[in-house]
Amino acid sequence: MTVLPALEASGVVKTFGGTVALADAHLRVGKGTIHALLGGNGSGKSTLIKCLAGVYRADSGRIVVHGEERAAADQTPAVARRSGLHFVHQDLGLFPQLSIAENIALDRGYPTARVLGGVRWSRLEADTAALLERFEIAASPRTPVAALRPSQRSLVAIARALADAGDDAILMLDEPTATLAEHESQELLAALRKRANRGQTIVLVSHRFPEVQGVADDVTVFRDGRVAATDAMSEMPIDRLVAAMTGGAELPHPERTAVRAGSAERLRITGLHAGALRGVDLTLAAGEIVGLAGLGGSGRSSLLRTVFGRLPIRAGSMELDGAPYSPHSAAQAMALDVALVPEDRLGEAAFLDLSVRENTSITVLKRFWRRLAISPSAERSSAEALVAAFGIRTPGIETPLGSLSGGNQQKAILARWLQRAPKLLLLDEPSQGVDVVARSEISAHVVAAADAGAGVIVASSDLDELFALTHRIVVLRAGRIVADLTTSSTTRDEVAHLSMLDSEEGIPT
Ligand SMILES: Nc1ncnc2c1ncn2[C@@H]1O[C@H](COP(=O)(O)OP(=O)(O)OP(=O)(O)O)[C@@H](O)[C@H]1O
């Protein structure tokens, strides 16, 4: 790499109690390049980003930004910002109901009149309009963030982070495409590429290898808190990336078995109106895995949440195993062996202060109930078996869930639900934030659940995941099913095309 470095981190070490998160981390990012930071769940990517942001204090190591060197332990959020490091986290931190201008103002402060101190709205809107133009975001300052396409929301968060930054700002993005549908991520990545071509330095953390291969100039792969490989992206074909990440292990490929002819009908949905849904008909057989494709706001989550009793039914009906089914709460759904792994797992499903053992056993407590007391040894050995089966990286089962890496927290939540051997398994973005190895492992568990007779519905914005896992793909658009396709006889292009909304429908309600 002949490009001058904008950012260099070297020998960064960070430990949490007995856990070595960063053993000896290095990162060298060329000016005006896009640098992908990859690695398995728990390999230390977020910890390095947080040390660079000054959120964590590193134990040792050096950081050089635009030639200015300091001890990594001296990094603070203020120092990071002054030196030109700007961060956009996966949770964009935007308020959907507020306008773009208000969201920008909340971060930078509202411009106020000198005499009376009132907010100068015209000035705020003019400033925001200039910012939107600079970042080529086709929206008005008054547009509510909720009305933007997901990729535009990410761009607004990026524009906000860089609003006051100089030309040599370094933008650090933590999994910016994890929640985006394919063409939305392409749109965002194309915008990032354009910025990099004009000199913007960008560090991109991602688990989606194919898309980073298409956009990044260079790549660093972490394993166990140190660099496993670093090179030009063009020198890193996918098998070399995976080998670096895993230390040589190959990805498991779960075999999807065919649904047995004549399998019993597990779920029937007729004329359903609920949440964003506007008249949905769907059937699902035991042993069948159906994928839900569609853009944000198309109704995928509404469908899963309604079947799980979390959204009231306005009209229509459902049957589970041939009997009328209209759960009014998640508890009712769970009592009938229906399980949902929600999209917002960490908000809705995880107990971060509780241990891995408690988080994995919470829904199966009954199994450990022995004469009005929980059998600690049964609960412990079950938790240990799950940690091994799902490859959850944790110092032990008594470790609080909150101190595991993001992807490992997600594996623990999935493990909790999958061990219930549900009749109906509902998965909302199951591989979001999990590494490619964990994704294959999760797929294998989902296929096993279907083979054991579960009907599975999986919503995913990742077409690779839907094509690898499902028997059928149902495409939702603006609350309606617009196609019900057999996975083996459709194509990614067809599904992507059918998912697209026209511009009027694109505004979620
Ligand atoms: N606050 C913390 N307390 C204790 N351990 C932590 C803390 N934060 C991270 N760790 C540990 O440090 C290691 C690295 O975690 P980190 O979050 O940096 O991984 P990552 O590469 O970002 O993973 P993911 O892809 O899952 O987000 C993990 O073993 C994790 O459990």
The ligand as an SDF file (V2000), in Angstrom:
LIG
                    3D

 31 33  0  0  0  0  0  0  0  0999 V2000
  -17.4740   -4.6490   28.3470 N   0  0  0  0  0  0  0  0  0  0  0  0
  -16.9210   -5.8670   28.2720 C   0  0  0  0  0  0  0  0  0  0  0  0
  -16.7150   -6.6240   29.3920 N   0  0  0  0  0  0  0  0  0  0  0  0
  -16.1550   -7.8490   29.3010 C   0  0  0  0  0  0  0  0  0  0  0  0
  -15.7610   -8.4400   28.1500 N   0  0  0  0  0  0  0  0  0  0  0  0
  -15.9420   -7.7490   27.0110 C   0  0  0  0  0  0  0  0  0  0  0  0
  -16.5370   -6.4410   26.9940 C   0  0  0  0  0  0  0  0  0  0  0  0
  -16.6070   -5.9920   25.7200 N   0  0  0  0  0  0  0  0  0  0  0  0
  -16.0740   -6.9900   24.9600 C   0  0  0  0  0  0  0  0  0  0  0  0
  -15.6730   -8.0380   25.7270 N   0  0  0  0  0  0  0  0  0  0  0  0
  -15.0660   -9.2850   25.2490 C   0  0  0  0  0  0  0  0  0  0  0  0
  -14.0350   -8.9500   24.3390 O   0  0  0  0  0  0  0  0  0  0  0  0
  -13.9940   -9.8650   23.2450 C   0  0  0  0  0  0  0  0  0  0  0  0
  -14.0730   -9.0920   21.9360 C   0  0  0  0  0  0  0  0  0  0  0  0
  -15.4050   -8.5580   21.8030 O   0  0  0  0  0  0  0  0  0  0  0  0
  -15.8120   -7.5280   20.6540 P   0  0  0  0  0  0  0  0  0  0  0  0
  -17.1670   -7.0400   20.9890 O   0  0  0  0  0  0  0  0  0  0  0  0
  -14.7260   -6.5400   20.4400 O   0  0  0  0  0  0  0  0  0  0  0  0
  -15.8700   -8.5130   19.3790 O   0  0  0  0  0  0  0  0  0  0  0  0
  -16.3820   -8.2090   17.8960 P   0  0  0  0  0  0  0  0  0  0  0  0
  -15.2920   -8.6660   16.9850 O   0  0  0  0  0  0  0  0  0  0  0  0
  -16.8170   -6.8160   17.7600 O   0  0  0  0  0  0  0  0  0  0  0  0
  -17.6180   -9.2040   17.7920 O   0  0  0  0  0  0  0  0  0  0  0  0
  -19.0620   -9.1060   17.0140 P   0  0  0  0  0  0  0  0  0  0  0  0
  -18.7570   -9.4210   15.5850 O   0  0  0  0  0  0  0  0  0  0  0  0
  -19.8170  -10.2080   17.6600 O   0  0  0  0  0  0  0  0  0  0  0  0
  -19.6250   -7.7470   17.2520 O   0  0  0  0  0  0  0  0  0  0  0  0
  -15.1280  -10.8520   23.4780 C   0  0  0  0  0  0  0  0  0  0  0  0
  -14.5970  -12.0140   24.0790 O   0  0  0  0  0  0  0  0  0  0  0  0
  -16.0410  -10.1210   24.4490 C   0  0  0  0  0  0  0  0  0  0  0  0
  -16.7460  -11.0480   25.2550 O   0  0  0  0  0  0  0  0  0  0  0  0
  1  2  1  0
  2  3  1  0
  2  7  2  0
  3  4  2  0
  4  5  1  0
  5  6  2  0
  6  7  1  0
  6 10  1  0
  7  8  1  0
  8  9  2  0
  9 10  1  0
 10 11  1  0
 11 12  1  0
 11 30  1  0
 12 13  1  0
 13 14  1  0
 13 28  1  0
 14 15  1  0
 15 16  1  0
 16 17  2  0
 16 18  1  0
 16 19  1  0
 19 20  1  0
 20 21  2  0
 20 22  1  0
 20 23  1  0
 23 24  1  0
 24 25  2  0
 24 26  1  0
 24 27  1  0
 28 29  1  0
 28 30  1  0
 30 31  1  0
M  END
$$$$
